[in-house]
Amino acid sequence: MELQYVIALGAGIAVIAGIGAGVGIGIATSGLVQALARQPEASGKILPMFFLGVALAESTAIYGLVVSILLITRLG
């Protein structure tokens, strides 16, 4: 297998990190809606933790995108 094919495969696998981030954000949003439906007065404590979790999940997607871009630039 040539190195270019391996680099392209690695870039594709790195982009798959976005799928995990999307699923994680969806699960977190579902949990937030359920928690706020049960106790709306606790939104002041729940929302900051929600945004922290979403930021951490999104950072994994951004890392995957950066890795894939770095790999794609090595193809040329």
N, C-alpha and C positions, 0 to 999 in steps of 0.2 A: 504494500500500500504506500502510495506516495505521500510525502509530508503535507502537500496541499490538501489532500482529502482528509487527513487526520485533523488538520487545523479547521477545516470547514465543519467537520463533525463536532469538534469541540465547541465551536461557536454556536452551533445549533443546540447543543446540550446546555450551554450556558444561558441561552434565551429561555429555556424551559423553567428557569427559576422564577420567571414572571407568572407562570401558572400557579405555583405554590403561593406566591404573594397574593394573587387574586383570590384564591380559595381561603387563605388566612384572613384577609380583610373581610370577605363575605361572612365567615364564621364569627368574627369579632363584631361585625355590625348586627348580625342576628342576635348575638348575646346582649348587645347594648339595647336593642329594641325590646327584648324580653325583660331585661332588668328595669328599664324605664317604665314599661307597662305595669310591672308589679309594684315598684316604688318610685314614683315620679319625683318625690322629694329628695331622693339620693342622687340626683343628676350632678350635683356639684362635686361629688366624690367619684362618680363613675366616668364622667366625660374626660378628665385628664388622663386617666389610665387607658381609656379607649384610644385617645389620640397618640399616646406613647406607643401603644401596641401597633397601631396603623403605621406610624412612622418607622418602626423597626421592621415591619413586614415589607413596607415599600422600599426600604433601603436594601433589602436582599434582592429585590427585582432590579434596582438600579445597579447593584454590583454585578449581577448577571449580564445586564446590558453593556456595562463598561467592559467586562471581560470579553464578551462576544465582539464588540467593536475593536478592541485591541487585537483579537485573533484575526478578524477579517482584514485589518490593515496589514497584517503579515502575509496575507495571500498574494497581494499585488507585488 
